[in-house]
Amino acid sequence: MWTLQQMFLGILVCLFIFKYLKMKWEARSLPPGPSPLPLIGNLWTLNFSLNPDTLNKIAKHYGNIFTIWLGPTPMVVLHGCQAVKNALVSHSEEVSGRPTDSFLRDFSNGKGIVSSNGHNWKQQRRFGLMTLRNLGLGKRGLESRIQEEAQCLVDSIRATNGKPIDASYIITYAVANVISDVAFGHRFSFDDVTFQKLVACNNYLTEGLASKWGRLYDAFPWLMRHVPGPHQKIFETKEYIDNFVRNEIRNHQENEKAEEPSDVIEYYLDKIRKTKGEPDTTFDEANMIQVVVELFIAGTETTVTTLQWALLFMLVHPDIQVNIQKELDAVLEGPAVYYEDRKKLPYTNAVIHEVQRFGSIASVGIARTNINDMTLNGYSLKKDTMILANLDSVLHDPQYWENPYAFNPNHFLDIDGNFSPNEAFLPFSAGHRVCLGEQLARFELFIFFTMLVKSFNFHLPEGVSAVNTNYIADITLKPHPYKICAVPR
């Protein structure tokens, strides 16, 4: 007679075998890839992270489209410019879904723009695009908000008198204030404790969403919802930010103005009033909170990280810094910097693009799904198959970049020194799910970076001869902490 323990062990072994055979059966129609282990799939091989270096190594063995397994769930990975553009651009509509059972989905409750699907996603995204466009064209447009915040950043750095500083904090506050002004209609003092906590919570969320716990959650959402761990604190932190936004909404409702809306919350409240009674409307407070939270998280994280890399590269390549300053001194008149100035500053513009390319901030973006059964590169993918575009492989594709693993502004310059775009420049992804805030980010990066290099000479602190140029993999690829001296010019 079998004991209870033996029966349990036998059932467990049978479950493992069944799951493994099921995975092998599903894999028949999928692209090739490393053999998955029962239950955990390729999580061990991936070191529980979607690290671009690991994905690039797998691509060398299996080609430009391959399959990895997050637990029992397959994910098709696209490598290189042609494979990525074939899916995201040529099949834009088909590859516009988001996974319906994931950490990000539970994080947002299926609301907002980033992880929602169908009618909700279409309405919220359309609102986001129109609102950012309206704010950009308003009396106090996005450019003037960015210029003011860039000047505050310059003043804050100038106050350090050239002493060694970790500039990441004040850069974060400055960029977060742009989003705050856009979303809430006002900025915060850098010394505001509530603002500092908001930024700290934002940083914690971006780290947590990309953590090993996050990958475990994606693999086993049915289990991770109920077990304790650091991932549960992420939901608590998210609730704090939700409540912060909720209070901002209440303040707007109590101090309602008659004139044209001037921030995201005012536009959203106006939209709720105008669509009230429509049977298919998705405009409600839950979606409003999530849209604002997503704008704050995404709008802060990517721009801050890019600017951190930009200053780091100025330390590594002082000759490039000198060349930028020569161009700025020869072209710009007066203290103000405008986005339109980029057309007269091809070298500076090229450097900013090269920072985005070489830094590969959003290296793999966010997984998508196909909304219908489809054929991709000859493989039949069932509806709701997870698809991941390895953007890092596009930004370093040797077929499109002369020296893909070297920092070289000439990647964006022609032989006459004019700015020259490249079709493999996809830092904001592509297709229906292209980054909503792409235009805002472009404005911010150009104005912030140009004003900083125009105002200061950046160099390493005394006694420091080199900096770490390797990345830390969070939701974005971040540089290791470093200190910098900013000497006023």
N, C-alpha and C positions, 0 to 999 in steps of 0.2 A: 504493500500500500504506500502511496506517495504521501509525504507529509505536506502540510499547508505551505511550508517554505519552498518545497520542491515544486509544487503546483504553481506557485507564484513565479518562481524562476523559469519554469517551462513556458508559462504564458508570456513572460517578458521576452524570452528568446524568440518565441513564435511571432511576437509583435515586431521585434527587430527585423526578423527575416521578411515578414510581410511588408513592412515599410520600405526595406531595401529593394525588394523585388518590384514594389510599386514605383519607386523612384527610377529604377532601371527601365521599367516599361514606359514610363512617361518620357524618358530621355531618348527614346527611339526616334522621335520626330524633331528633336531639338538639336541645335548645333553641338559639336563635340566639346569636351571640357574635362578637367581633372575628375577622376572617379570620386563620387561622394561617399562618405561613411554613413551608416544607418543613423537616422534621427538628426545628427548634427550637420550632415551634408559636407560642405567644404569650409565650414567656419574655422576649423583648426588650421587648414592650409592658409586661410586668409588672415589668421591671427585675430579673428573677430573684428576685422576692420576692412573697409573698402579702400585700401591704400592704393594709389595709382601705380606705385612701383611694383607691387605684387601683381596687379592686373596686367601691367605691361609685360612682366615675365611670363605670365600665363599665355598672353597673346603671341609671344614668340614661338610657343610650342603648338598652339591650337589655331592660330590665325586671327583674322580681323572680326570674327563673330564667334563667340564661344559661350558656354553655359557654366555657371557656378551655382551651387546650391546653398541657400541660407536655410539651414535645417532641412525640412522636407519640401521647401519651395524653390523651384528653379528660377534663376535670373539670367537673362540673355544679355551679354555685355558686348557693346559695339566699340571697336578699336580703330583709330585712324580716321582721317577726314572723310574719305569716300563712304565708309560704312556708317559713320555717324550722320552725315548729310543725307544719305540714301533713306535712312529711317526718319530722322527728325524733320527734314525738309520735303523730300519726295513723298513721304507717307505721314505728313504733318497731322492731318485729321485723325488718321487711324491710331497714331501713337501719341494721343493727347490725354490718356487717362492717368490716374494715380492709383497705387495699390489701395485696396479697400480694407485691408487688415494689416496695419503696420503701426509702429511707434508714432510716426508723424500723424497718422490718421486719428489715433486716439488722443494725441496731444491737442489736436484742433477740433475734436468731436465732429469731423467732417464738414466744418464750417470754413468760411473765409475763401481764399483763392488758392493757396499753395497745394493743399491736399484734397480739396473737394473735387467733385466730378459733375458731369451732366449739366442740367439747367442751373443749379446753384453756382457752379464754377463759371459758367458763361455770363450770368448776370453780374456776379461780383467782380469778375475780371474786367468786364466792359465798364462797370462803374469806376474801378481803379484807374483804368487808362484815361477815361474822360476827365476824372477829377484831377489827376496829375497834370493833364494837358491844360485844364482850366486854370489851375493854380499857377502854372508856368506862364500863362498869358495875362494874368491878373495885374492889377495896379502895383501890388507888391509881389512880383513874380518870384519864381524859384531862384533865379540868378541873384537878385538883390539879397535874398535870405542867405544864400551861400557866401556871397561877398562879405556880408556883415560878420558871419561866423568865422570865416577865414581870417578876417582882421583881428577878431578876438583871440584866435589861436596864435597869430603872429605876436600880438601884444603879450600873451601869457608866456610864450617862449622867450621873448626879448627880456622879460623880467628875470629870467634865470641867469642873465649876465654871462652867458657862455660857459657856465658850469656844467659838468656831466649830468645828464638827466635821462630818465626813461620817459620818452615822449609819448609812449603809447596811451597813457591815461588822459592827457590833455587833448590828444588827437581824438580819442574816443568820445570825450565830452563834447568837443566841437562838432563832430559828425552827428552824434546823437541829438544835438541841439537843432541841427537842420531838420531832422525828421520830426522832432518835437514841435518845431514851429509849423511844419507842414501839416502834421496830424492834429496838434492841440491848439495851434494858433498863438503859441508863445514859447519863448526859450527859458532856460534855467540858468542860474548862476552856477559856475563850476564848483562852488563851495556848498551848494544846496545838498544837504544830507539825503533828502528824499530822492533827488535826481541821481546822486551817487549810488544809492541802493538800487534804483531802477536799472542803471547801467550794469551794476554788479550782477543782478538777477538775469539780465540779458546775456551777459558773458557766460553765466553758469548754464543757461539753457542751450547755448550753442555748443558748449563742450559736452553736455550730457546727451544731446541728440545724436552726436557722432561717436559716443563712447561704445565700449564693448557691450555694456548693458543694453545700449540701443540696438545693437546688432542681434543680441539675444532676443530682445523684444520683437524685432522684425521676424525672427525665425519661429518664435513660440509665443505669439501674442496671447493665445488662450491661457497659457500658463503664467506669463509674466504679469498679467493684469492682477493676479492674486497673490504673488509671492513678494516678500519684502526685499528691499535693496535700494541702491542709490537712484534707480530709475523712478521710484515713487516720489522722491524729493523733487524731481523735475516737475511733476504735476503740481506739487505744492507751490513751487516757485512760479509756475505758469499762472496759478490762481492769484498770486500776489500781483502780477502784472495785469491780469484781467481786472482785478479790483481797482488798480490805479486808473486804468482806462475808463472803467465804469464811473469813477468819481469825476473824471474829466467830462464825461458825457453829461452827468448831472449838473455840473457847473455850466455847461453850455445851455442846457435846458432852462436853468434858472436865470441865465443872463442872455436870453435870446435877443439877437439883433435883427433889425428890419432890413438892413442892406444885404447886398450880395454875399453869399458864403465866402469865407476866406481861409478855411482849413478843412481837412478831411472830415472831421466830425460834423461840422456845420453842413457840408454837402450831403453827408449820409442822413442826417436828421431830416433834411429837406427832401431827400429821396424817399424816406419812409412815409412822410406826409403825402407826397405826390402819388405813391403807389398803393396807399391804403385802400383796401377793398378789392384790389386786383387778385383774382384767385390763384395766379401762378407766381406771385411775388415772393422773393426770397430775402427781401430787405427787412431785417429785424435787428434787435439789439445784439443777439448772439453773433450774427454775422458781422455786425459793425465792430464789435469788440475784437473778433478774430482778424478782421482786415487791418485794423489799426495795429494790433500786436505784430502781425506779419510785416507790415511796413516798418515798424520800429526795429524788429529783429534783423530782417534782411537788409534794410537800408543802412543800418549801423555796421553790422559785421563785415560785409564784403568791402565797403569803402575804407573802413579803418584798416583792415588787413592789407589792402592794396597800398595805402599810404605808408604803412609800416615797412613793407617791402621796398617801396620807392626810396625812402630815406636810407634804408640799409644798403641798397645798391649804389647810392651816392657815396657812401663810405667806402664801398668796395671799388668803385670806379670814379675816383676824384676827377679824372680827366673829362669824363662825361658831364659831371657837375659844372666844370669850368666852361665847357662848350655851351651848355644850356644858358649859363649866366651871360655869356658873350652875346648870344642871340637875343635874350631878353633885354639886355642893356641897349642893343642896337635898334630894337623894334618898338618896345613899349614906351609910352609917354605917360607920365603921371603914375600915381600909386595904384589905381584901380586895374583889375584884370577882368576881362570879359571872355566868355566862351567863344565868341566870334574871333578873338585874337588868335585862336589856334591855327587859322588859315594863314596867318602871317608868321607863324612859329613852327615850321615843319619839323625841325629837329626836336624841339620840346615835345611836340605832339607824338613824334615817333618814340621818344623815350618812355612816355606814359603808356603807350600801347605795348612797348616791349616789357615794361614792368608787369602788365596784365598777362602777357603771353608767357614770359619766363616764370613768373610767380605762380601761374596756374591756380588762382585762388580757389575757385569752385571746381576742383579737379574732376569730380565725377557727377556733380550736380545732384539732382533728386531723381530717384527711380520713377519711370513711367510705366504705363500698361497699354496694351492695345485694346481698343474699345470693341473690336470685332475680331473674329477669326481672320488671320491674314497670312500671307507668304512674304517672308523677308529673307533676301539673299538665298532663295531656294529652299528655305526651311519653313515648315508649317507651324505657326504659333497659334495656340488656342486663345480665345478671348481671355483677357485679364492676365496674360503672361507678363511678368515683370521684365522691363527692359531698361538697361543702364547705359547711358552714353558716357564713355570715358573721354571727357573733354580734354584732359591732360594729354592724351595721345594725339588729339587734333592739334593742340597748340605746340606739340613737339614732333609733328609728323615730318620726317626727313624729306618727303616728296614735295613739301611746300615751304620748308624753311632751310636756308643754306647751312646755318650752324644751329640746329635746334636746341642744343644743350649749352650754348654760349649766350651770354647777355650781350646783344648786339642791336642797337637802334637802327642799323642799316637794313634790318629786316623790313622796315617800313619806309625806306627812302629809295628813290630811283637814282640813276647815275647823275642826275642834275641836282640832287639834294631836295627834291620835292617829296612831300608825303605821298606814300603809295600804299593803298590798302591791300590786304591779303585775304582771299576767300576762306582760308583756314583759321582766321581769327574769330573764334567763337567763345569768348570768355563768359558771355551771357546766355549760352546755349542757343537754341534755334527752334523754329517751328511754332506751333500753337502755345507751347509752354515757355517761350522765351521770357527772360526776366522782365517783369513788369516795370521795374524801376531803372531800366537800362539808361534812359536819357538823363534821369536825375543823377545817376552814378557818374555818367560821362561829364556832366557839368561840375560835379563836386571834385572829381579827381583832377580835372584840368585847373580849376580855379585854386583849390587848396594847394596842390603841388607847385604850381607856378608862383603863387604868392610866397610860399616857403622858400623856394630856391632863389627867388628874386630878393628876399629879405635877409637871408643868412648864408654864411659859409658853414657847411656841416663837416665835422671831422671827428675822428675817434678821440676819446679821452687820453690824456698823457699816460704813457706806459702800456697802452693797449695797441697791439700791432695788427690784430686780425679779428674778424667776427665770424660767427657760425652762420653759414648760409644754408644749412639744412632746414627742413621744415618740421613743424609739429602738426600732425594730422588731427584737426578737430572737424567741425562742419565745413571749415575752410582750411587751407594749408597756411599755417601761420609761421612767421619767423620766430626763432628763439629770442627771449628777452635780450635787449642790448641797450647800452647807454650811448649817448651822443652829445657832442658839444655843438651848440648853435651860436656862432659868432656873428653879430649884426654886421651887415655890409655897409 
